[in-house]
Amino acid sequence: MARPSQYTEQFRKDAVALVRSSDSPLRQIARDLGVNHETLRGWVRAEERREAGGRSAEPELTSSERDELRKLRARVRELELEKDILRKAAQYFAKEMGH
């Protein structure tokens, strides 16, 4: 069960309004308000969803889809790292063969 928020509803609404009306980055506004930037980002997104009538442009993912997406993203990171290592190794050997 989620714990009750330490921030009032009015504080959250004011913070979202500040993000929308300010040219400052969200992280700076969060820092100024003493709120975690991801918390503030969540408030902004929740307000956007509320204003859209609760319907998002994309359907909500199921837990199995979220799990698969997390695994696929981890695999992409792993493959990108491997590709980078191979590229550096190829550069190293090409340099060695050239001398």
MMTF fields as JSON, N, C-alpha, C and O atoms, coordinates in Angstrom:
{
  "mmtfVersion": "1.0.0",
  "mmtfProducer": "UNKNOWN",
  "numBonds": 395,
  "numAtoms": 396,
  "numGroups": 99,
  "numChains": 1,
  "numModels": 1,
  "chainsPerModel": [1],
  "groupsPerChain": [99],
  "chainIdList": ["A"],
  "bondAtomList": [4, 2, 8, 6, 12, 10, 16, 14, 20, 18, 24, 22, 28, 26, 32, 30, 36, 34, 40, 38, 44, 42, 48, 46, 52, 50, 56, 54, 60, 58, 64, 62, 68, 66, 72, 70, 76, 74, 80, 78, 84, 82, 88, 86, 92, 90, 96, 94, 100, 98, 104, 102, 108, 106, 112, 110, 116, 114, 120, 118, 124, 122, 128, 126, 132, 130, 136, 134, 140, 138, 144, 142, 148, 146, 152, 150, 156, 154, 160, 158, 164, 162, 168, 166, 172, 170, 176, 174, 180, 178, 184, 182, 188, 186, 192, 190, 196, 194, 200, 198, 204, 202, 208, 206, 212, 210, 216, 214, 220, 218, 224, 222, 228, 226, 232, 230, 236, 234, 240, 238, 244, 242, 248, 246, 252, 250, 256, 254, 260, 258, 264, 262, 268, 266, 272, 270, 276, 274, 280, 278, 284, 282, 288, 286, 292, 290, 296, 294, 300, 298, 304, 302, 308, 306, 312, 310, 316, 314, 320, 318, 324, 322, 328, 326, 332, 330, 336, 334, 340, 338, 344, 342, 348, 346, 352, 350, 356, 354, 360, 358, 364, 362, 368, 366, 372, 370, 376, 374, 380, 378, 384, 382, 388, 386, 392, 390],
  "bondOrderList": [1, 1, 1, 1, 1, 1, 1, 1, 1, 1, 1, 1, 1, 1, 1, 1, 1, 1, 1, 1, 1, 1, 1, 1, 1, 1, 1, 1, 1, 1, 1, 1, 1, 1, 1, 1, 1, 1, 1, 1, 1, 1, 1, 1, 1, 1, 1, 1, 1, 1, 1, 1, 1, 1, 1, 1, 1, 1, 1, 1, 1, 1, 1, 1, 1, 1, 1, 1, 1, 1, 1, 1, 1, 1, 1, 1, 1, 1, 1, 1, 1, 1, 1, 1, 1, 1, 1, 1, 1, 1, 1, 1, 1, 1, 1, 1, 1, 1],
  "groupList": [{"groupName": "MET", "atomNameList": ["N", "CA", "C", "O"], "elementList": ["N", "C", "C", "O"], "formalChargeList": [0, 0, 0, 0], "bondAtomList": [1, 0, 2, 1, 3, 2], "bondOrderList": [1, 1, 2], "singleLetterCode": "M", "chemCompType": "L-PEPTIDE LINKING"}, {"groupName": "ALA", "atomNameList": ["N", "CA", "C", "O"], "elementList": ["N", "C", "C", "O"], "formalChargeList": [0, 0, 0, 0], "bondAtomList": [1, 0, 2, 1, 3, 2], "bondOrderList": [1, 1, 2], "singleLetterCode": "A", "chemCompType": "L-PEPTIDE LINKING"}, {"groupName": "ARG", "atomNameList": ["N", "CA", "C", "O"], "elementList": ["N", "C", "C", "O"], "formalChargeList": [0, 0, 0, 0], "bondAtomList": [1, 0, 2, 1, 3, 2], "bondOrderList": [1, 1, 2], "singleLetterCode": "R", "chemCompType": "L-PEPTIDE LINKING"}, {"groupName": "PRO", "atomNameList": ["N", "CA", "C", "O"], "elementList": ["N", "C", "C", "O"], "formalChargeList": [0, 0, 0, 0], "bondAtomList": [1, 0, 2, 1, 3, 2], "bondOrderList": [1, 1, 2], "singleLetterCode": "P", "chemCompType": "L-PEPTIDE LINKING"}, {"groupName": "SER", "atomNameList": ["N", "CA", "C", "O"], "elementList": ["N", "C", "C", "O"], "formalChargeList": [0, 0, 0, 0], "bondAtomList": [1, 0, 2, 1, 3, 2], "bondOrderList": [1, 1, 2], "singleLetterCode": "S", "chemCompType": "L-PEPTIDE LINKING"}, {"groupName": "GLN", "atomNameList": ["N", "CA", "C", "O"], "elementList": ["N", "C", "C", "O"], "formalChargeList": [0, 0, 0, 0], "bondAtomList": [1, 0, 2, 1, 3, 2], "bondOrderList": [1, 1, 2], "singleLetterCode": "Q", "chemCompType": "L-PEPTIDE LINKING"}, {"groupName": "TYR", "atomNameList": ["N", "CA", "C", "O"], "elementList": ["N", "C", "C", "O"], "formalChargeList": [0, 0, 0, 0], "bondAtomList": [1, 0, 2, 1, 3, 2], "bondOrderList": [1, 1, 2], "singleLetterCode": "Y", "chemCompType": "L-PEPTIDE LINKING"}, {"groupName": "THR", "atomNameList": ["N", "CA", "C", "O"], "elementList": ["N", "C", "C", "O"], "formalChargeList": [0, 0, 0, 0], "bondAtomList": [1, 0, 2, 1, 3, 2], "bondOrderList": [1, 1, 2], "singleLetterCode": "T", "chemCompType": "L-PEPTIDE LINKING"}, {"groupName": "GLU", "atomNameList": ["N", "CA", "C", "O"], "elementList": ["N", "C", "C", "O"], "formalChargeList": [0, 0, 0, 0], "bondAtomList": [1, 0, 2, 1, 3, 2], "bondOrderList": [1, 1, 2], "singleLetterCode": "E", "chemCompType": "L-PEPTIDE LINKING"}, {"groupName": "PHE", "atomNameList": ["N", "CA", "C", "O"], "elementList": ["N", "C", "C", "O"], "formalChargeList": [0, 0, 0, 0], "bondAtomList": [1, 0, 2, 1, 3, 2], "bondOrderList": [1, 1, 2], "singleLetterCode": "F", "chemCompType": "L-PEPTIDE LINKING"}, {"groupName": "LYS", "atomNameList": ["N", "CA", "C", "O"], "elementList": ["N", "C", "C", "O"], "formalChargeList": [0, 0, 0, 0], "bondAtomList": [1, 0, 2, 1, 3, 2], "bondOrderList": [1, 1, 2], "singleLetterCode": "K", "chemCompType": "L-PEPTIDE LINKING"}, {"groupName": "ASP", "atomNameList": ["N", "CA", "C", "O"], "elementList": ["N", "C", "C", "O"], "formalChargeList": [0, 0, 0, 0], "bondAtomList": [1, 0, 2, 1, 3, 2], "bondOrderList": [1, 1, 2], "singleLetterCode": "D", "chemCompType": "L-PEPTIDE LINKING"}, {"groupName": "VAL", "atomNameList": ["N", "CA", "C", "O"], "elementList": ["N", "C", "C", "O"], "formalChargeList": [0, 0, 0, 0], "bondAtomList": [1, 0, 2, 1, 3, 2], "bondOrderList": [1, 1, 2], "singleLetterCode": "V", "chemCompType": "L-PEPTIDE LINKING"}, {"groupName": "LEU", "atomNameList": ["N", "CA", "C", "O"], "elementList": ["N", "C", "C", "O"], "formalChargeList": [0, 0, 0, 0], "bondAtomList": [1, 0, 2, 1, 3, 2], "bondOrderList": [1, 1, 2], "singleLetterCode": "L", "chemCompType": "L-PEPTIDE LINKING"}, {"groupName": "ILE", "atomNameList": ["N", "CA", "C", "O"], "elementList": ["N", "C", "C", "O"], "formalChargeList": [0, 0, 0, 0], "bondAtomList": [1, 0, 2, 1, 3, 2], "bondOrderList": [1, 1, 2], "singleLetterCode": "I", "chemCompType": "L-PEPTIDE LINKING"}, {"groupName": "GLY", "atomNameList": ["N", "CA", "C", "O"], "elementList": ["N", "C", "C", "O"], "formalChargeList": [0, 0, 0, 0], "bondAtomList": [1, 0, 2, 1, 3, 2], "bondOrderList": [1, 1, 2], "singleLetterCode": "G", "chemCompType": "PEPTIDE LINKING"}, {"groupName": "ASN", "atomNameList": ["N", "CA", "C", "O"], "elementList": ["N", "C", "C", "O"], "formalChargeList": [0, 0, 0, 0], "bondAtomList": [1, 0, 2, 1, 3, 2], "bondOrderList": [1, 1, 2], "singleLetterCode": "N", "chemCompType": "L-PEPTIDE LINKING"}, {"groupName": "HIS", "atomNameList": ["N", "CA", "C", "O"], "elementList": ["N", "C", "C", "O"], "formalChargeList": [0, 0, 0, 0], "bondAtomList": [1, 0, 2, 1, 3, 2], "bondOrderList": [1, 1, 2], "singleLetterCode": "H", "chemCompType": "L-PEPTIDE LINKING"}, {"groupName": "TRP", "atomNameList": ["N", "CA", "C", "O"], "elementList": ["N", "C", "C", "O"], "formalChargeList": [0, 0, 0, 0], "bondAtomList": [1, 0, 2, 1, 3, 2], "bondOrderList": [1, 1, 2], "singleLetterCode": "W", "chemCompType": "L-PEPTIDE LINKING"}],
  "groupTypeList": [0, 1, 2, 3, 4, 5, 6, 7, 8, 5, 9, 2, 10, 11, 1, 12, 1, 13, 12, 2, 4, 4, 11, 4, 3, 13, 2, 5, 14, 1, 2, 11, 13, 15, 12, 16, 17, 8, 7, 13, 2, 15, 18, 12, 2, 1, 8, 8, 2, 2, 8, 1, 15, 15, 2, 4, 1, 8, 3, 8, 13, 7, 4, 4, 8, 2, 11, 8, 13, 2, 10, 13, 2, 1, 2, 12, 2, 8, 13, 8, 13, 8, 10, 11, 14, 13, 2, 10, 1, 1, 5, 6, 9, 1, 10, 8, 0, 15, 17],
  "groupIdList": [1, 2, 3, 4, 5, 6, 7, 8, 9, 10, 11, 12, 13, 14, 15, 16, 17, 18, 19, 20, 21, 22, 23, 24, 25, 26, 27, 28, 29, 30, 31, 32, 33, 34, 35, 36, 37, 38, 39, 40, 41, 42, 43, 44, 45, 46, 47, 48, 49, 50, 51, 52, 53, 54, 55, 56, 57, 58, 59, 60, 61, 62, 63, 64, 65, 66, 67, 68, 69, 70, 71, 72, 73, 74, 75, 76, 77, 78, 79, 80, 81, 82, 83, 84, 85, 86, 87, 88, 89, 90, 91, 92, 93, 94, 95, 96, 97, 98, 99],
  "secStructList": [7, 7, 7, 7, 7, 1, 1, 7, 2, 2, 2, 2, 2, 2, 2, 2, 2, 2, 2, 2, 2, 7, 1, 1, 7, 2, 2, 2, 2, 2, 2, 2, 2, 6, 7, 7, 2, 2, 2, 2, 2, 2, 2, 2, 2, 2, 2, 2, 2, 2, 2, 6, 6, 6, 7, 7, 1, 1, 7, 7, 7, 7, 2, 2, 2, 2, 2, 2, 2, 2, 2, 2, 2, 2, 2, 2, 2, 2, 2, 2, 2, 2, 2, 2, 2, 2, 2, 2, 2, 2, 2, 2, 2, 2, 2, 2, 2, 2, 7],
  "xCoordList": [0.839, 0.0, 0.884, 1.849, 0.572, 1.377, 1.183, 0.092, 2.251, 2.145, 1.544, 1.669, 0.896, 0.299, 1.377, 2.49, 1.024, 1.974, 2.231, 1.324, 3.469, 3.796, 3.468, 3.583, 3.06, 2.744, 1.234, 0.567, 0.712, -0.72, -1.067, -0.207, -2.33, -2.804, -2.562, -2.187, -2.775, -2.571, -1.1, -0.797, -0.183, 1.245, 1.596, 2.335, 1.057, 1.334, 0.792, 1.471, -0.426, -1.007, -0.185, 0.058, 0.24, 1.055, 2.403, 2.897, 2.992, 4.289, 4.152, 5.015, 3.083, 2.85, 2.645, 3.179, 1.877, 1.648, 2.961, 3.182, 3.827, 5.121, 5.969, 6.604, 5.982, 6.744, 6.248, 7.042, 4.938, 4.355, 4.591, 4.73, 4.636, 4.743, 6.186, 6.444, 7.105, 8.483, 9.355, 9.097, 10.379, 11.377, 12.503, 13.375, 12.48, 13.52, 13.331, 12.207, 14.439, 14.343, 13.598, 13.642, 12.92, 12.17, 13.058, 12.636, 14.282, 15.194, 15.475, 15.552, 15.627, 15.9, 14.691, 14.832, 13.515, 12.293, 12.134, 11.806, 12.364, 12.264, 13.248, 12.903, 14.478, 15.493, 15.043, 15.17, 14.514, 14.059, 12.906, 12.803, 12.041, 10.887, 11.222, 10.429, 12.409, 12.784, 12.083, 11.787, 11.822, 11.123, 12.039, 12.798, 11.969, 12.719, 12.217, 11.011, 13.141, 12.738, 11.839, 10.969, 12.03, 11.173, 9.766, 8.782, 9.683, 8.371, 7.623, 6.451, 8.304, 7.684, 7.309, 6.235, 8.174, 7.875, 6.611, 5.782, 6.478, 5.29, 4.026, 2.978, 4.117, 2.96, 2.548, 1.361, 3.54, 3.254, 2.601, 1.618, 3.124, 2.557, 1.148, 0.267, 0.94, -0.394, -1.402, -2.531, -0.997, -1.885, -2.169, -3.298, -1.158, -1.361, -2.343, -3.203, -2.21, -3.147, -4.557, -5.532, -4.663, -5.966, -6.63, -7.825, -5.847, -6.392, -6.79, -7.704, -6.118, -6.444, -7.651, -8.0, -8.274, -9.458, -9.123, -9.955, -7.905, -7.499, -7.091, -6.663, -7.223, -6.842, -5.488, -5.3, -4.561, -3.263, -3.271, -4.109, -2.327, -2.238, -1.891, -2.284, -1.16, -0.769, -1.468, -1.658, -1.85, -2.492, -1.51, -0.301, -2.048, -1.233, -0.63, -1.302, 0.631, 1.307, 0.912, 0.693, 0.824, 0.589, 1.897, 2.961, 1.819, 3.036, 4.006, 5.219, 3.489, 4.394, 5.051, 6.217, 4.305, 4.884, 5.95, 6.996, 5.68, 6.678, 7.936, 9.051, 7.755, 8.894, 9.695, 10.925, 9.001, 9.685, 10.422, 11.552, 9.798, 10.428, 11.692, 12.713, 11.623, 12.795, 13.929, 15.083, 13.601, 14.614, 15.202, 16.411, 14.348, 14.834, 15.736, 16.744, 15.383, 16.232, 17.59, 18.62, 17.584, 18.847, 19.681, 20.9, 19.032, 19.747, 20.325, 21.446, 19.568, 20.078, 21.321, 22.311, 21.28, 22.466, 23.665, 24.785, 23.414, 24.484, 25.068, 26.287, 24.204, 24.676, 25.419, 26.402, 24.957, 25.664, 27.052, 28.006, 27.168, 28.462, 29.388, 30.561, 28.855, 29.651, 30.118, 31.272, 29.229, 29.571, 30.687, 31.602, 30.599, 31.617, 32.969, 34.004, 32.955, 34.191, 34.801, 36.008, 33.975, 34.472, 35.014, 36.024, 34.348, 34.816, 36.191, 37.085, 36.353, 37.644, 38.725, 39.868, 38.363, 39.329, 39.752, 40.932, 38.804, 39.114, 40.039, 40.972, 39.787, 40.657, 42.065, 43.054, 42.148, 43.434, 44.238, 45.412, 43.593, 44.292, 44.642, 45.683, 43.771, 44.083, 45.302, 46.143, 45.392, 46.545, 47.81, 48.865, 47.708, 48.863, 49.329, 50.532, 48.419, 48.753, 49.373, 50.163, 49.012, 49.533, 50.969, 51.656, 51.441, 52.817, 53.763, 54.952],
  "yCoordList": [-1.178, 0.0, 1.241, 1.312, 2.197, 3.412, 4.283, 4.363, 4.92, 5.797, 7.121, 7.508, 7.819, 9.103, 10.11, 10.097, 10.969, 11.959, 13.008, 13.397, 13.46, 14.527, 15.892, 16.909, 15.918, 17.162, 17.276, 16.3, 18.449, 18.662, 18.687, 18.901, 18.466, 18.508, 19.891, 20.009, 20.933, 22.294, 22.538, 23.192, 22.024, 22.166, 21.502, 22.063, 20.296, 19.585, 20.354, 20.464, 20.884, 21.657, 22.906, 23.248, 23.581, 24.791, 24.453, 25.198, 23.339, 22.923, 22.613, 22.992, 21.93, 21.608, 22.893, 23.039, 23.819, 25.097, 25.849, 26.476, 25.79, 26.452, 25.836, 26.561, 24.519, 23.84, 24.287, 24.565, 24.353, 24.712, 26.166, 26.488, 27.039, 28.465, 28.984, 30.112, 28.171, 28.625, 28.162, 27.131, 28.942, 28.542, 27.734, 27.215, 27.632, 26.893, 25.393, 24.921, 24.642, 23.178, 22.574, 23.105, 21.463, 20.785, 20.452, 20.601, 20.005, 19.665, 20.865, 20.732, 22.034, 23.236, 23.604, 23.961, 23.516, 23.829, 22.856, 23.263, 21.578, 20.568, 20.873, 20.792, 21.226, 21.565, 22.759, 22.76, 23.78, 24.984, 24.689, 25.301, 23.748, 23.405, 22.37, 22.134, 21.748, 20.718, 19.392, 18.635, 19.124, 17.908, 17.126, 17.717, 15.808, 14.981, 15.263, 15.371, 15.385, 15.74, 14.685, 15.026, 13.421, 12.371, 12.446, 12.134, 12.856, 13.051, 14.157, 14.003, 15.27, 16.389, 15.995, 16.36, 15.257, 14.796, 13.916, 14.006, 13.081, 12.244, 13.061, 12.726, 14.135, 15.01, 15.657, 15.749, 16.106, 16.747, 15.739, 16.065, 14.544, 13.517, 13.127, 12.927, 13.02, 12.671, 13.751, 13.447, 14.98, 16.087, 16.04, 16.289, 15.724, 15.606, 14.484, 14.63, 13.357, 12.245, 12.645, 12.322, 13.348, 13.776, 14.704, 14.587, 15.623, 16.565, 15.877, 16.33, 14.796, 14.052, 13.146, 12.346, 13.276, 12.461, 11.068, 10.163, 10.894, 9.587, 8.634, 7.513, 9.076, 8.212, 8.665, 9.835, 7.75, 8.081, 7.701, 6.921, 8.263, 7.972, 6.501, 5.915, 5.916, 4.52, 3.714, 4.215, 2.482, 1.663, 1.33, 1.24, 1.153, 0.801, -0.596, -1.501, -0.756, -2.046, -2.966, -2.52, -4.249, -5.232, -5.462, -5.05, -6.11, -6.364, -7.251, -7.066, -8.209, -9.078, -8.281, -8.508, -7.352, -6.51, -5.577, -5.373, -5.008, -4.148, -4.945, -4.448, -6.182, -7.043, -7.353, -7.304, -7.672, -7.956, -6.715, -6.819, -5.554, -4.309, -4.031, -3.622, -4.252, -4.057, -4.988, -4.567, -6.253, -7.227, -6.853, -6.952, -6.426, -6.044, -4.82, -4.754, -3.861, -2.682, -3.05, -2.511, -3.971, -4.43, -5.144, -4.977, -5.928, -6.653, -5.677, -5.867, -4.624, -3.61, -2.947, -2.755, -2.596, -1.99, -2.934, -2.512, -4.209, -5.211, -5.313, -5.337, -5.373, -5.484, -4.232, -4.324, -3.069, -1.835, -1.808, -1.343, -2.304, -2.379, -3.35, -3.05, -4.503, -5.478, -4.893, -5.072, -4.204, -3.584, -2.553, -2.463, -1.783, -0.771, -1.422, -0.943, -2.513, -3.235, -3.795, -3.685, -4.391, -4.951, -3.857, -4.056, -2.716, -1.611, -1.144, -0.91, -1.011, -0.589, -1.637, -1.294, -2.904, -3.971, -3.949, -4.118, -3.743, -3.68, -2.506, -2.631, -1.363, -0.203, -0.494, -0.115, -1.163, -1.484, -2.405, -2.152, -3.481, -4.422, -3.831, -4.151, -2.963, -2.29, -1.399, -1.31, -0.752, 0.113, -0.731, -0.353, -1.874, -2.743, -3.345, -3.487, -3.692, -4.292, -3.249, -3.582, -2.002, -0.925, -0.574, 0.001, -0.895, -0.536, -1.637, -1.483],
  "zCoordList": [0.0, 0.0, 0.0, 0.76, -0.825, -0.938, 0.297, 0.862, 0.692, 1.859, 1.427, 0.265, 2.343, 1.983, 1.577, 2.102, 0.645, 0.157, 1.225, 1.961, 1.304, 2.244, 1.657, 2.342, 0.393, -0.298, -0.481, -0.824, -0.254, -0.421, -1.901, -2.755, -2.183, -3.567, -4.164, -5.33, -3.366, -3.868, -4.199, -5.197, -3.38, -3.65, -4.974, -5.783, -5.19, -6.436, -7.64, -8.661, -7.526, -8.627, -8.914, -10.072, -7.858, -8.033, -8.667, -9.513, -8.261, -8.812, -10.298, -11.09, -10.684, -12.096, -12.886, -13.986, -12.334, -13.01, -13.187, -14.223, -12.189, -12.272, -13.386, -14.152, -13.48, -14.541, -15.906, -16.806, -16.054, -17.346, -17.725, -18.906, -16.738, -17.046, -17.04, -17.458, -16.574, -16.422, -17.591, -18.214, -17.865, -18.857, -18.217, -18.913, -16.906, -16.188, -16.394, -16.564, -16.379, -16.511, -15.319, -14.209, -15.568, -14.524, -13.325, -12.178, -13.589, -12.491, -11.588, -10.367, -12.202, -11.416, -10.564, -9.394, -11.152, -10.406, -9.251, -8.136, -9.507, -8.447, -7.326, -6.147, -7.702, -6.703, -5.877, -4.652, -6.554, -5.853, -4.894, -3.831, -5.277, -4.439, -3.368, -2.457, -3.482, -2.521, -2.781, -1.856, -4.066, -4.476, -5.408, -6.176, -5.343, -6.272, -7.679, -7.9, -8.639, -10.003, -10.639, -11.44, -10.301, -10.859, -10.258, -10.928, -9.013, -8.389, -9.113, -9.455, -9.344, -10.047, -11.464, -11.942, -12.142, -13.501, -13.494, -14.4, -12.482, -12.351, -12.161, -12.714, -11.381, -11.19, -12.506, -12.819, -13.273, -14.563, -15.503, -16.168, -15.566, -16.448, -16.015, -16.852, -14.708, -14.205, -14.593, -14.976, -14.494, -14.881, -16.38, -16.805, -17.18, -18.627, -18.944, -19.813, -18.233, -18.444, -18.015, -18.695, -16.888, -16.401, -17.412, -17.685, -17.961, -18.934, -20.233, -20.922, -20.567, -21.783, -21.566, -22.433, -20.421, -20.144, -19.666, -19.728, -19.191, -18.692, -19.784, -19.513, -21.026, -22.145, -22.656, -22.988, -22.719, -23.286, -24.761, -25.213, -25.497, -26.925, -27.155, -28.164, -26.223, -26.336, -25.241, -24.133, -25.536, -24.508, -23.39, -23.607, -22.211, -21.045, -21.256, -21.748, -20.882, -21.022, -19.881, -18.755, -20.182, -19.131, -18.384, -18.846, -17.243, -16.466, -17.236, -17.14, -17.997, -18.774, -19.906, -20.229, -20.505, -21.554, -20.986, -21.602, -19.8, -19.149, -18.813, -18.972, -18.349, -18.024, -19.281, -19.263, -20.376, -21.636, -22.139, -22.616, -22.037, -22.472, -21.658, -22.211, -20.348, -19.488, -19.912, -19.994, -20.181, -20.605, -21.964, -22.17, -22.884, -24.208, -24.145, -24.848, -23.316, -23.174, -22.578, -22.983, -21.615, -21.035, -22.101, -22.154, -22.937, -24.007, -25.019, -25.492, -25.359, -26.283, -25.696, -26.403, -24.405, -23.759, -23.836, -24.124, -23.574, -23.621, -25.029, -25.198, -26.028, -27.408, -27.862, -28.598, -27.428, -27.783, -27.16, -27.784, -25.934, -25.27, -26.011, -26.235, -26.385, -27.128, -28.466, -28.858, -29.152, -30.441, -30.26, -31.079, -29.187, -28.916, -28.636, -29.1, -27.876, -27.576, -28.857, -29.07, -29.708, -30.971, -31.895, -32.571, -31.923, -32.755, -32.283, -33.096, -30.983, -30.435, -30.696, -30.998, -30.582, -30.85, -32.317, -32.623, -33.218, -34.647, -34.936, -35.729, -34.296, -34.478, -33.963, -34.591, -32.826, -32.238, -33.156, -33.426, -33.636, -34.498, -35.847, -36.42, -36.362, -37.636, -37.473, -38.369, -36.347, -36.051, -35.918, -36.426, -35.237, -35.056, -36.382, -36.601, -37.249, -38.53, -39.458, -40.341, -39.252, -40.093, -39.773, -40.617, -38.6, -38.215, -38.404, -38.124]
}
